Amino acid sequence: TGAWNAFLAMVEAATAELGTKFLLVTATLPETGGGIFSEVISLGRALPVSSRYQVEYTGEENEETLSKKILHSYCSCGSTAAILNTVRDAVEVYLRVRDGASEGRAYFLSGRMTPLHKRQRINEIRGSLDDEENTMVVCTQVLEAGVDLSFKQLFRAIPVIPSIIQAAGRCNRHGEGEKGRLFVFDYLRGGEKKTRQYVYRDGDQREVTDMCLNEHKLFDESMSVDLVTRYYRLCFQRNTQQAPLEKILEAARGNYAAPAGLSPFGAHVPHYSVFVPLVFGDLPEEVKLAMGKFGCKDPAEIWDRYSSKGFLSSLEYKEKKQFMGLMQHFIVQVSEKTVLEVGEPVENRSILRLKGESLYSAEMGLSYVSADDEKEIWFV
């Protein structure tokens, strides 16, 4: 919610001055009132036609108790997923449950994997689900954003209300079976350490979430819209977020640098990119075409082009953008501490190269590399 009002103000200005139209696509839209918009037109249904899932707030879990519940769900109902808040938590739970899945039907996902690796893994999971095989997934929040997968049961370490609703959208997603079940719980690493605050840093948002869940320990999809509305209303009551708007006004008065500190992603986004010259599965056609355009037969040659003196400066602006877009398919974003362990810098280049292929796991990417707890973050 930190930069929401400032964002709405800029949207309103663009709409009024430039005739721009905006399409806001989300299952958890915050309030747009307060004079920012005169009218918002909904293109979706106000309420779901049927209730696809039920959410239950169950209390506390640790690595051991959660692992037992995941395995029981996997054996009894088939498709099961668990979403943890940090990479380390996801790794520790995954290592406890993977051997309980038959025929390698246990999968891991996190932002510490390259986009191509995640894409290949998601396709594997989709194939397993389509074949109606028992399927187990342990992951970070990467499963919540834009991933069209559906599970019968899902376990979610408590985040904030919008993330709970996003996770619930992966339960019985297409209404293909019986009502899906999402179990939300307080995760305690080692039975005592809370890790939620490493990702969800706003104390008001955490407190409002806890308040809403304590009032509604059991609810289904038909109630989700009201719950999201109540969550945002309470958050904005605690903090009207007028300070970001004041920065916009300052800029309008001539202090153009005033909004520079505003960030919708918070202040703890990792700033280090590591190039991983590995391919998992078949390369998508668009990646093959881009590689061919720059005369690259494999990822190693992409890196050779990038690191060679004069190559980037020889490209036209559009070509440079295309080449950097190609590189993004093989890049993992990591923290400063992690990059010191896995990254090899190149003079006059901002992207680092993976020190050795053995550091990157075909099963978990860079997820198993140690991390500074208090700077842990995920990247979708």
DRENDO-1510 file (C-alpha; in Angstrom, 1 decimal, always signed):
<recs>
REC; n; res; u; v; w
REC; 1; THR; +0.0; +0.0; +0.0 .
REC; 2; GLY; +3.0; +2.3; +0.4 .
REC; 3; ALA; +2.9; +3.9; -3.1 .
REC; 4; TRP; -0.7; +3.1; -4.1 .
REC; 5; ASN; -2.1; +6.6; -3.7 .
REC; 6; ALA; +0.8; +8.1; -5.6 .
REC; 7; PHE; +0.3; +5.5; -8.4 .
REC; 8; LEU; -3.4; +6.3; -8.6 .
REC; 9; ALA; -2.6; +10.1; -8.8 .
REC; 10; MET; -0.2; +9.4; -11.8 .
REC; 11; VAL; -2.8; +7.2; -13.4 .
REC; 12; GLU; -5.4; +9.9; -13.1 .
REC; 13; ALA; -3.1; +12.5; -14.5 .
REC; 14; ALA; -2.2; +10.3; -17.5 .
REC; 15; THR; -5.9; +9.6; -18.1 .
REC; 16; ALA; -6.9; +13.3; -18.0 .
REC; 17; GLU; -3.9; +14.8; -19.8 .
REC; 18; LEU; -3.1; +12.1; -22.4 .
REC; 19; GLY; -6.4; +10.3; -22.8 .
REC; 20; THR; -4.8; +7.1; -21.6 .
REC; 21; LYS; -6.9; +4.1; -20.5 .
REC; 22; PHE; -5.7; +1.7; -17.8 .
REC; 23; LEU; -6.8; -1.9; -17.3 .
REC; 24; LEU; -6.1; -3.1; -13.8 .
REC; 25; VAL; -5.8; -6.9; -13.7 .
REC; 26; THR; -5.8; -8.5; -10.2 .
REC; 27; ALA; -7.9; -10.6; -7.9 .
REC; 28; THR; -7.1; -8.3; -5.0 .
REC; 29; LEU; -7.6; -4.7; -6.1 .
REC; 30; PRO; -7.2; -2.1; -3.3 .
REC; 31; GLU; -9.7; +0.7; -3.0 .
REC; 32; THR; -9.6; +3.3; -5.7 .
REC; 33; GLY; -11.8; +5.9; -4.0 .
REC; 34; GLY; -11.0; +9.0; -2.1 .
REC; 35; GLY; -11.5; +11.3; -5.1 .
REC; 36; ILE; -8.7; +9.7; -7.2 .
REC; 37; PHE; -11.1; +8.2; -9.7 .
REC; 38; SER; -14.6; +9.3; -10.6 .
REC; 39; GLU; -15.5; +5.9; -11.9 .
REC; 40; VAL; -13.9; +2.4; -12.1 .
REC; 41; ILE; -15.7; +0.0; -14.4 .
REC; 42; SER; -15.4; -3.7; -13.4 .
REC; 43; LEU; -15.1; -6.2; -16.2 .
REC; 44; GLY; -15.4; -9.2; -13.9 .
REC; 45; ARG; -18.1; -10.6; -11.8 .
REC; 46; ALA; -18.7; -9.0; -8.4 .
REC; 47; LEU; -19.1; -12.5; -6.8 .
REC; 48; PRO; -17.9; -15.9; -8.0 .
REC; 49; VAL; -20.5; -18.1; -9.7 .
REC; 50; SER; -19.5; -21.0; -7.5 .
REC; 51; SER; -17.2; -21.4; -4.5 .
REC; 52; ARG; -14.2; -23.3; -5.7 .
REC; 53; TYR; -12.2; -23.3; -2.4 .
REC; 54; GLN; -12.4; -23.1; +1.3 .
REC; 55; VAL; -9.7; -21.4; +3.5 .
REC; 56; GLU; -8.9; -22.6; +7.0 .
REC; 57; TYR; -6.6; -20.9; +9.5 .
REC; 58; THR; -5.1; -23.8; +11.4 .
REC; 59; GLY; -2.5; -22.4; +13.9 .
REC; 60; GLU; +1.2; -23.1; +14.2 .
REC; 61; GLU; +3.4; -25.5; +12.2 .
REC; 62; ASN; +7.1; -26.2; +11.9 .
REC; 63; GLU; +9.3; -28.2; +9.5 .
REC; 64; GLU; +8.4; -31.5; +10.9 .
REC; 65; THR; +4.6; -31.1; +11.5 .
REC; 66; LEU; +4.1; -29.4; +8.1 .
REC; 67; SER; +6.1; -32.1; +6.3 .
REC; 68; LYS; +3.9; -34.8; +7.8 .
REC; 69; LYS; +0.7; -33.0; +6.7 .
REC; 70; ILE; +2.0; -32.4; +3.2 .
REC; 71; LEU; +2.9; -36.1; +2.8 .
REC; 72; HIS; -0.5; -37.2; +4.2 .
REC; 73; SER; -2.3; -34.9; +1.8 .
REC; 74; TYR; -0.2; -36.1; -1.1 .
REC; 75; CYS; -1.0; -39.8; -0.3 .
REC; 76; SER; -4.7; -39.2; +0.4 .
REC; 77; CYS; -5.8; -36.7; -2.2 .
REC; 78; GLY; -3.1; -36.5; -4.8 .
REC; 79; SER; -2.2; -33.0; -6.0 .
REC; 80; THR; -0.8; -31.0; -3.1 .
REC; 81; ALA; +1.3; -27.8; -2.9 .
REC; 82; ALA; +2.9; -25.9; +0.0 .
REC; 83; ILE; +4.0; -22.2; -0.2 .
REC; 84; LEU; +6.5; -20.9; +2.3 .
REC; 85; ASN; +7.5; -17.3; +2.8 .
REC; 86; THR; +11.3; -17.6; +2.4 .
REC; 87; VAL; +13.6; -19.6; +0.2 .
REC; 88; ARG; +15.3; -21.3; +3.1 .
REC; 89; ASP; +12.0; -22.4; +4.6 .
REC; 90; ALA; +10.9; -23.9; +1.3 .
REC; 91; VAL; +14.2; -25.7; +0.9 .
REC; 92; GLU; +14.1; -27.2; +4.4 .
REC; 93; VAL; +10.5; -28.5; +4.0 .
REC; 94; TYR; +11.1; -29.8; +0.4 .
REC; 95; LEU; +14.2; -31.8; +1.6 .
REC; 96; ARG; +11.9; -33.5; +4.2 .
REC; 97; VAL; +9.1; -34.5; +1.8 .
REC; 98; ARG; +10.7; -35.2; -1.6 .
REC; 99; ASP; +11.6; -38.8; -0.9 .
REC; 100; GLY; +8.0; -39.5; +0.0 .
REC; 101; ALA; +6.8; -38.8; -3.6 .
REC; 102; SER; +6.7; -41.7; -6.0 .
REC; 103; GLU; +8.4; -41.6; -9.4 .
REC; 104; GLY; +10.0; -38.2; -8.8 .
REC; 105; ARG; +6.6; -36.4; -8.6 .
REC; 106; ALA; +8.0; -33.9; -6.0 .
REC; 107; TYR; +8.9; -30.5; -7.4 .
REC; 108; PHE; +10.5; -27.4; -6.1 .
REC; 109; LEU; +10.1; -23.8; -7.3 .
REC; 110; SER; +11.6; -20.5; -6.2 .
REC; 111; GLY; +12.8; -17.2; -7.5 .
REC; 112; ARG; +16.4; -18.5; -7.2 .
REC; 113; MET; +15.9; -20.3; -10.5 .
REC; 114; THR; +16.4; -18.8; -13.9 .
REC; 115; PRO; +13.1; -17.9; -15.8 .
REC; 116; LEU; +13.8; -20.7; -18.3 .
REC; 117; HIS; +14.3; -23.2; -15.5 .
REC; 118; LYS; +11.1; -22.1; -13.8 .
REC; 119; ARG; +9.2; -22.3; -17.0 .
REC; 120; GLN; +10.5; -25.9; -17.7 .
REC; 121; ARG; +9.6; -27.0; -14.1 .
REC; 122; ILE; +6.1; -25.5; -14.3 .
REC; 123; ASN; +5.5; -27.4; -17.6 .
REC; 124; GLU; +6.6; -30.6; -15.8 .
REC; 125; ILE; +4.2; -29.9; -13.0 .
REC; 126; ARG; +1.4; -29.2; -15.4 .
REC; 127; GLY; +2.1; -32.4; -17.3 .
REC; 128; SER; +2.0; -34.4; -14.1 .
REC; 129; LEU; -1.3; -32.8; -13.0 .
REC; 130; ASP; -2.8; -33.3; -16.5 .
REC; 131; ASP; -1.9; -37.0; -16.3 .
REC; 132; GLU; -3.7; -37.1; -12.9 .
REC; 133; GLU; -0.6; -38.3; -11.2 .
REC; 134; ASN; -0.1; -37.7; -7.5 .
REC; 135; THR; +1.9; -34.4; -7.6 .
REC; 136; MET; +3.7; -32.5; -4.8 .
REC; 137; VAL; +5.0; -29.0; -5.1 .
REC; 138; VAL; +7.0; -27.0; -2.4 .
REC; 139; CYS; +7.8; -23.5; -3.3 .
REC; 140; THR; +7.9; -19.8; -2.5 .
REC; 141; GLN; +5.4; -17.2; -3.7 .
REC; 142; VAL; +6.4; -17.9; -7.3 .
REC; 143; LEU; +3.3; -20.1; -7.6 .
REC; 144; GLU; +0.9; -17.2; -6.8 .
REC; 145; ALA; +1.6; -14.9; -9.8 .
REC; 146; GLY; +0.4; -15.8; -13.2 .
REC; 147; VAL; +0.8; -19.6; -12.9 .
REC; 148; ASP; -2.1; -21.6; -14.2 .
REC; 149; LEU; -1.9; -24.7; -12.0 .
REC; 150; SER; -4.6; -26.3; -9.9 .
REC; 151; PHE; -4.2; -28.4; -6.7 .
REC; 152; LYS; -6.7; -30.2; -4.5 .
REC; 153; GLN; -5.1; -29.0; -1.3 .
REC; 154; LEU; -2.6; -26.3; -0.6 .
REC; 155; PHE; -0.7; -25.3; +2.5 .
REC; 156; ARG; +0.3; -21.6; +2.9 .
REC; 157; ALA; +2.6; -20.1; +5.6 .
REC; 158; ILE; +0.7; -17.0; +6.7 .
REC; 159; PRO; +1.5; -14.0; +4.5 .
REC; 160; VAL; -1.0; -11.0; +4.1 .
REC; 161; ILE; -4.6; -11.3; +3.0 .
REC; 162; PRO; -4.1; -10.5; -0.7 .
REC; 163; SER; -1.5; -13.3; -1.0 .
REC; 164; ILE; -3.8; -15.7; +0.8 .
REC; 165; ILE; -6.5; -15.0; -1.9 .
REC; 166; GLN; -3.9; -15.3; -4.7 .
REC; 167; ALA; -2.8; -18.7; -3.3 .
REC; 168; ALA; -6.4; -19.8; -2.9 .
REC; 169; GLY; -6.8; -19.3; -6.7 .
REC; 170; ARG; -4.5; -22.3; -7.1 .
REC; 171; CYS; -7.0; -24.6; -5.4 .
REC; 172; ASN; -9.6; -26.2; -7.7 .
REC; 173; ARG; -8.7; -23.3; -10.0 .
REC; 174; HIS; -11.0; -24.3; -12.8 .
REC; 175; GLY; -13.8; -25.8; -10.7 .
REC; 176; GLU; -12.8; -29.1; -12.0 .
REC; 177; GLY; -13.4; -31.1; -8.9 .
REC; 178; GLU; -14.6; -31.0; -5.3 .
REC; 179; LYS; -14.0; -27.8; -3.4 .
REC; 180; GLY; -10.3; -27.2; -2.9 .
REC; 181; ARG; -8.9; -26.6; +0.6 .
REC; 182; LEU; -6.2; -24.0; +1.6 .
REC; 183; PHE; -4.7; -24.4; +5.0 .
REC; 184; VAL; -3.1; -21.2; +6.3 .
REC; 185; PHE; -0.7; -21.5; +9.3 .
REC; 186; ASP; +1.8; -19.6; +11.4 .
REC; 187; TYR; +5.2; -21.1; +10.4 .
REC; 188; LEU; +7.9; -21.3; +13.1 .
REC; 189; ARG; +11.3; -22.4; +11.8 .
REC; 190; GLY; +12.8; -24.8; +14.3 .
REC; 191; GLY; +9.5; -24.5; +16.3 .
REC; 192; GLU; +10.3; -21.0; +17.5 .
REC; 193; LYS; +11.5; -18.6; +14.9 .
REC; 194; LYS; +9.0; -16.5; +12.8 .
REC; 195; THR; +10.2; -15.8; +9.3 .
REC; 196; ARG; +7.1; -14.0; +7.8 .
REC; 197; GLN; +8.5; -10.5; +8.5 .
REC; 198; TYR; +11.5; -11.1; +6.2 .
REC; 199; VAL; +9.2; -10.8; +3.2 .
REC; 200; TYR; +6.1; -9.0; +4.6 .
REC; 201; ARG; +7.8; -6.1; +6.3 .
REC; 202; ASP; +4.8; -3.8; +7.0 .
REC; 203; GLY; +3.7; -4.4; +10.5 .
REC; 204; ASP; +0.2; -2.9; +9.9 .
REC; 205; GLN; -0.5; -5.2; +7.1 .
REC; 206; ARG; +0.6; -8.2; +9.2 .
REC; 207; GLU; -1.6; -7.1; +12.2 .
REC; 208; VAL; -4.6; -6.5; +10.0 .
REC; 209; THR; -4.2; -9.9; +8.4 .
REC; 210; ASP; -4.1; -11.5; +11.8 .
REC; 211; MET; -7.2; -9.6; +12.9 .
REC; 212; CYS; -9.1; -10.7; +9.8 .
REC; 213; LEU; -8.1; -14.3; +10.1 .
REC; 214; ASN; -8.9; -14.5; +13.8 .
REC; 215; GLU; -12.4; -13.1; +13.0 .
REC; 216; HIS; -12.8; -15.6; +10.1 .
REC; 217; LYS; -10.8; -18.8; +10.7 .
REC; 218; LEU; -12.9; -20.6; +8.1 .
REC; 219; PHE; -14.2; -19.0; +4.9 .
REC; 220; ASP; -14.9; -19.9; +1.3 .
REC; 221; GLU; -14.5; -18.1; -2.0 .
REC; 222; SER; -17.8; -16.3; -1.8 .
REC; 223; MET; -16.4; -14.3; +1.1 .
REC; 224; SER; -13.0; -13.4; -0.3 .
REC; 225; VAL; -14.0; -10.1; -1.9 .
REC; 226; ASP; -15.5; -8.8; +1.3 .
REC; 227; LEU; -12.4; -9.9; +3.2 .
REC; 228; VAL; -10.0; -8.2; +0.8 .
REC; 229; THR; -12.1; -5.0; +0.9 .
REC; 230; ARG; -12.0; -5.0; +4.7 .
REC; 231; TYR; -8.2; -5.7; +4.7 .
REC; 232; TYR; -7.4; -2.7; +2.5 .
REC; 233; ARG; -9.9; -0.4; +4.4 .
REC; 234; LEU; -8.3; -1.2; +7.7 .
REC; 235; CYS; -4.8; -0.8; +6.3 .
REC; 236; PHE; -5.6; +2.6; +4.8 .
REC; 237; GLN; -7.3; +3.7; +8.1 .
REC; 238; ARG; -4.0; +3.1; +9.9 .
REC; 239; ASN; -1.9; +4.8; +7.3 .
REC; 240; THR; -3.6; +7.2; +4.8 .
REC; 241; GLN; -0.4; +7.2; +2.7 .
REC; 242; GLN; -0.5; +10.9; +2.0 .
REC; 243; ALA; +3.3; +11.3; +2.2 .
REC; 244; PRO; +3.8; +9.8; -1.3 .
REC; 245; LEU; +1.2; +12.2; -2.7 .
REC; 246; GLU; +3.0; +15.2; -1.1 .
REC; 247; LYS; +6.1; +14.1; -3.0 .
REC; 248; ILE; +4.2; +14.3; -6.3 .
REC; 249; LEU; +3.0; +17.8; -5.4 .
REC; 250; GLU; +6.6; +18.8; -4.6 .
REC; 251; ALA; +7.7; +17.6; -8.1 .
REC; 252; ALA; +4.8; +19.6; -9.7 .
REC; 253; ARG; +6.2; +22.7; -7.9 .
REC; 254; GLY; +9.6; +22.2; -9.5 .
REC; 255; ASN; +11.4; +19.8; -7.1 .
REC; 256; TYR; +11.6; +17.0; -9.7 .
REC; 257; ALA; +13.8; +14.8; -7.6 .
REC; 258; ALA; +11.2; +14.5; -4.7 .
REC; 259; PRO; +9.5; +11.3; -5.9 .
REC; 260; ALA; +12.9; +9.5; -6.4 .
REC; 261; GLY; +12.6; +7.5; -3.2 .
REC; 262; LEU; +9.2; +6.0; -4.0 .
REC; 263; SER; +9.2; +2.4; -4.8 .
REC; 264; PRO; +6.2; +0.0; -5.1 .
REC; 265; PHE; +8.5; -2.9; -4.5 .
REC; 266; GLY; +10.0; -1.7; -1.1 .
REC; 267; ALA; +13.6; -1.1; -0.2 .
REC; 268; HIS; +14.8; -4.6; +0.0 .
REC; 269; VAL; +14.8; -5.8; -3.6 .
REC; 270; PRO; +18.1; -7.6; -4.5 .
REC; 271; HIS; +20.3; -5.6; -6.8 .
REC; 272; TYR; +22.6; -8.3; -8.2 .
REC; 273; SER; +22.1; -10.3; -11.4 .
REC; 274; VAL; +24.0; -13.6; -11.9 .
REC; 275; PHE; +24.1; -15.1; -15.4 .
REC; 276; VAL; +23.6; -18.9; -15.4 .
REC; 277; PRO; +24.7; -20.5; -18.8 .
REC; 278; LEU; +22.6; -23.6; -18.4 .
REC; 279; VAL; +19.6; -24.9; -20.4 .
REC; 280; PHE; +16.9; -27.1; -18.9 .
REC; 281; GLY; +14.6; -28.8; -21.4 .
REC; 282; ASP; +13.9; -27.5; -24.8 .
REC; 283; LEU; +14.5; -23.8; -25.5 .
REC; 284; PRO; +11.4; -21.9; -26.4 .
REC; 285; GLU; +11.2; -20.8; -30.0 .
REC; 286; GLU; +11.4; -17.1; -29.2 .
REC; 287; VAL; +14.6; -17.7; -27.3 .
REC; 288; LYS; +16.1; -19.7; -30.2 .
REC; 289; LEU; +15.2; -16.9; -32.6 .
REC; 290; ALA; +16.8; -14.3; -30.4 .
REC; 291; MET; +19.9; -16.3; -30.0 .
REC; 292; GLY; +20.1; -16.8; -33.8 .
REC; 293; LYS; +19.8; -13.1; -34.3 .
REC; 294; PHE; +23.0; -12.5; -32.4 .
REC; 295; GLY; +24.8; -15.5; -33.7 .
REC; 296; CYS; +24.7; -17.5; -30.4 .
REC; 297; LYS; +24.4; -21.3; -30.4 .
REC; 298; ASP; +24.3; -21.7; -26.6 .
REC; 299; PRO; +24.2; -19.6; -23.4 .
REC; 300; ALA; +28.0; -19.5; -23.1 .
REC; 301; GLU; +28.1; -17.6; -26.4 .
REC; 302; ILE; +25.6; -15.1; -25.1 .
REC; 303; TRP; +27.9; -14.4; -22.2 .
REC; 304; ASP; +30.9; -14.2; -24.5 .
REC; 305; ARG; +29.1; -11.5; -26.6 .
REC; 306; TYR; +28.0; -9.6; -23.4 .
REC; 307; SER; +31.5; -9.6; -21.8 .
REC; 308; SER; +33.5; -8.8; -25.0 .
REC; 309; LYS; +34.8; -5.3; -25.3 .
REC; 310; GLY; +32.8; -3.1; -27.7 .
REC; 311; PHE; +30.0; -5.5; -28.4 .
REC; 312; LEU; +27.2; -3.7; -26.5 .
REC; 313; SER; +28.4; -0.3; -27.8 .
REC; 314; SER; +28.2; -1.6; -31.4 .
REC; 315; LEU; +24.5; -2.3; -31.1 .
REC; 316; GLU; +21.7; +0.1; -31.9 .
REC; 317; TYR; +19.4; +1.0; -29.1 .
REC; 318; LYS; +16.7; -1.4; -30.1 .
REC; 319; GLU; +19.1; -4.2; -30.7 .
REC; 320; LYS; +20.7; -3.6; -27.3 .
REC; 321; LYS; +17.3; -3.9; -25.6 .
REC; 322; GLN; +16.7; -7.1; -27.4 .
REC; 323; PHE; +20.0; -8.6; -26.4 .
REC; 324; MET; +19.6; -7.7; -22.8 .
REC; 325; GLY; +16.1; -9.2; -22.9 .
REC; 326; LEU; +17.7; -12.4; -24.2 .
REC; 327; MET; +20.1; -12.4; -21.3 .
REC; 328; GLN; +17.2; -12.1; -18.8 .
REC; 329; HIS; +16.1; -15.7; -19.6 .
REC; 330; PHE; +19.4; -17.0; -18.0 .
REC; 331; ILE; +19.6; -14.6; -15.0 .
REC; 332; VAL; +18.9; -15.1; -11.3 .
REC; 333; GLN; +18.5; -12.1; -8.9 .
REC; 334; VAL; +20.3; -12.6; -5.6 .
REC; 335; SER; +21.3; -10.6; -2.5 .
REC; 336; GLU; +24.7; -9.1; -1.9 .
REC; 337; LYS; +25.8; -11.9; +0.4 .
REC; 338; THR; +24.8; -14.6; -2.1 .
REC; 339; VAL; +26.4; -12.9; -5.0 .
REC; 340; LEU; +29.8; -13.0; -3.2 .
REC; 341; GLU; +29.4; -16.8; -3.0 .
REC; 342; VAL; +28.3; -17.6; -6.5 .
REC; 343; GLY; +29.1; -14.6; -8.8 .
REC; 344; GLU; +32.2; -13.8; -10.8 .
REC; 345; PRO; +32.4; -10.1; -11.8 .
REC; 346; VAL; +33.6; -8.8; -15.1 .
REC; 347; GLU; +35.2; -5.5; -15.6 .
REC; 348; ASN; +32.8; -2.7; -16.7 .
REC; 349; ARG; +29.8; -5.1; -16.6 .
REC; 350; SER; +27.0; -5.0; -14.1 .
REC; 351; ILE; +25.9; -8.6; -14.5 .
REC; 352; LEU; +28.0; -11.3; -12.9 .
REC; 353; ARG; +28.7; -14.8; -14.2 .
REC; 354; LEU; +28.1; -18.0; -12.2 .
REC; 355; LYS; +31.5; -19.1; -10.8 .
REC; 356; GLY; +30.9; -22.8; -11.5 .
REC; 357; GLU; +28.0; -24.8; -12.9 .
REC; 358; SER; +28.1; -27.1; -9.9 .
REC; 359; LEU; +26.8; -24.2; -7.8 .
REC; 360; TYR; +23.5; -24.3; -9.6 .
REC; 361; SER; +21.3; -27.3; -8.9 .
REC; 362; ALA; +19.0; -28.8; -11.6 .
REC; 363; GLU; +16.6; -29.5; -8.7 .
REC; 364; MET; +16.6; -26.2; -6.9 .
REC; 365; GLY; +18.6; -23.6; -8.8 .
REC; 366; LEU; +20.5; -21.3; -6.4 .
REC; 367; SER; +18.0; -21.9; -3.6 .
REC; 368; TYR; +20.4; -24.1; -1.6 .
REC; 369; VAL; +23.1; -21.4; -1.4 .
REC; 370; SER; +23.2; -19.9; +2.1 .
REC; 371; ALA; +21.5; -16.6; +2.7 .
REC; 372; ASP; +21.4; -13.9; +5.2 .
REC; 373; ASP; +18.1; -14.4; +7.0 .
REC; 374; GLU; +17.3; -10.8; +7.6 .
REC; 375; LYS; +17.8; -10.0; +3.9 .
REC; 376; GLU; +16.0; -13.0; +2.5 .
REC; 377; ILE; +13.7; -12.2; -0.3 .
REC; 378; TRP; +12.1; -14.0; -3.2 .
REC; 379; PHE; +11.8; -13.0; -6.8 .
REC; 380; VAL; +9.2; -14.3; -9.2 .
</recs>
